[in-house]
């Protein structure tokens, strides 16, 4: 009986460590097959509507700002290290110029994307992680 209780408690703690917590900023995808991981990650971003900056680095992906319904812009990054892909992003509110045209925010107007329930920007990062496939965990940085 004690062993079963101890096993249940350990399982609950393990699940809690991989679950989303408020103010998480990183989505970590651990894959078992690392062949063409850069290409898989790049295609996951492209299929989610992002435009990838071609900086010719095989360990880092950078995205151009992505407009979400004219209210805000997301820019995302991915770091590839062995069998892990770490995804994070920044958001900024859309600005209007003198002609009333919506433009992207300047570099210093972006803020980190944090997890909180119902956040559409966080869901966009998680949808990219789901397209990559693998085990998804979350963390802060």
C-alpha positions as CSV (number, residue, x, y, z in Angstrom):
1,X,0.0,0.0,0.0
2,X,2.8,2.4,0.9
3,X,4.6,1.6,-2.4
4,X,1.5,2.3,-4.4
5,X,0.9,5.6,-2.6
6,X,4.6,6.6,-3.1
7,X,4.3,5.7,-6.8
8,X,1.2,7.9,-7.3
9,X,2.8,10.8,-5.5
10,X,6.0,10.5,-7.7
11,X,3.8,10.4,-10.8
12,X,1.9,13.5,-9.8
13,X,5.1,15.4,-9.1
14,X,6.5,14.4,-12.5
15,X,3.4,15.5,-14.3
16,X,3.4,18.8,-12.4
17,X,7.0,19.5,-13.5
18,X,6.1,19.1,-17.2
19,X,2.8,21.1,-17.0
20,X,2.5,24.8,-17.9
21,X,2.9,27.2,-15.1
22,X,2.0,30.8,-15.1
23,X,4.8,33.1,-16.4
24,X,6.5,30.3,-18.4
25,X,8.4,31.9,-21.3
26,X,9.9,28.9,-23.1
27,X,8.4,25.9,-25.0
28,X,10.9,23.0,-25.1
29,X,10.5,20.2,-27.6
30,X,12.5,17.1,-27.1
31,X,12.6,14.8,-30.2
32,X,13.9,11.3,-30.6
33,X,14.9,11.6,-34.2
34,X,17.3,14.5,-34.9
35,X,17.7,14.0,-38.6
36,X,16.9,17.3,-40.4
37,X,15.8,18.9,-37.2
38,X,16.6,22.4,-38.5
39,X,14.5,21.8,-41.5
40,X,11.6,20.3,-39.5
41,X,11.6,23.3,-37.2
42,X,11.8,25.8,-40.1
43,X,8.9,24.1,-41.8
44,X,6.8,24.1,-38.6
45,X,7.2,27.9,-38.4
46,X,6.5,28.4,-42.1
47,X,3.4,26.2,-41.8
48,X,2.2,28.3,-38.9
49,X,2.4,31.5,-41.0
50,X,5.8,32.9,-39.9
51,X,8.5,34.1,-42.3
52,X,11.9,32.7,-41.4
53,X,15.0,35.0,-41.6
54,X,17.7,33.2,-43.5
55,X,20.7,33.9,-41.2
56,X,22.6,30.7,-42.3
57,X,22.9,29.4,-38.8
58,X,21.9,25.7,-38.2
59,X,21.4,26.2,-34.5
60,X,19.1,29.2,-34.4
61,X,16.0,30.3,-36.2
62,X,14.7,33.9,-36.2
63,X,11.3,35.0,-37.5
64,X,10.2,38.3,-39.1
65,X,7.4,40.0,-37.1
66,X,4.1,38.2,-37.7
67,X,0.8,40.2,-37.6
68,X,-2.0,38.8,-35.6
69,X,-5.3,40.4,-36.7
70,X,-3.9,43.9,-36.9
71,X,-3.7,44.2,-33.1
72,X,-0.3,42.9,-32.4
73,X,2.9,41.5,-33.8
74,X,4.8,38.4,-32.7
75,X,8.4,37.7,-33.4
76,X,9.7,34.2,-32.5
77,X,13.0,32.5,-32.0
78,X,14.1,28.9,-31.9
79,X,17.3,27.4,-30.6
80,X,18.4,23.9,-31.6
81,X,20.7,22.0,-29.3
82,X,21.2,18.3,-29.8
83,X,17.7,16.8,-29.6
84,X,16.0,19.8,-28.1
85,X,14.3,22.8,-29.7
86,X,13.6,25.8,-27.4
87,X,11.0,28.2,-28.7
88,X,10.3,31.7,-27.3
89,X,8.9,34.9,-28.5
90,X,8.1,38.6,-28.1
91,X,5.0,40.5,-28.8
92,X,4.3,44.2,-29.5
93,X,1.1,46.2,-30.1
94,X,0.6,47.5,-33.6
95,X,1.2,51.2,-34.2
96,X,-0.4,53.5,-36.7
97,X,1.7,55.9,-38.7
98,X,0.7,59.5,-39.7
99,X,-1.3,58.1,-42.6
100,X,-3.3,55.7,-40.4
101,X,-1.5,52.6,-41.8
102,X,-0.7,49.8,-39.3
103,X,3.0,49.3,-38.8
104,X,5.1,46.9,-36.7
105,X,6.4,48.1,-33.4
106,X,9.9,49.3,-33.0
107,X,12.6,47.0,-31.5
108,X,12.3,48.3,-28.0
109,X,8.4,48.1,-27.9
110,X,8.4,44.3,-27.8
111,X,7.7,42.3,-24.6
112,X,8.3,38.7,-23.7
113,X,5.5,36.3,-24.3
114,X,4.4,34.7,-21.0
115,X,2.0,31.8,-20.5
116,X,-1.3,32.6,-18.9
117,X,-4.6,30.9,-19.5
118,X,-6.2,32.0,-22.8
119,X,-3.2,33.8,-24.2
120,X,-3.4,33.7,-28.0
121,X,0.2,34.5,-28.5
122,X,1.4,31.6,-26.2
123,X,-1.0,29.3,-28.1
124,X,0.8,30.3,-31.4
125,X,4.2,29.2,-30.0
126,X,2.7,25.9,-28.7
127,X,1.1,25.2,-32.1
128,X,4.6,25.5,-33.7
129,X,5.9,23.1,-31.1
130,X,3.1,20.6,-31.9
131,X,4.0,20.7,-35.6
132,X,7.7,19.8,-34.7
133,X,6.5,16.8,-32.8
134,X,8.1,15.2,-29.8
135,X,7.8,15.7,-26.0
136,X,6.8,19.2,-25.0
137,X,7.8,20.8,-21.7
138,X,7.8,24.3,-20.5
139,X,10.2,26.5,-18.6
140,X,11.3,30.0,-17.7
141,X,14.3,32.0,-18.7
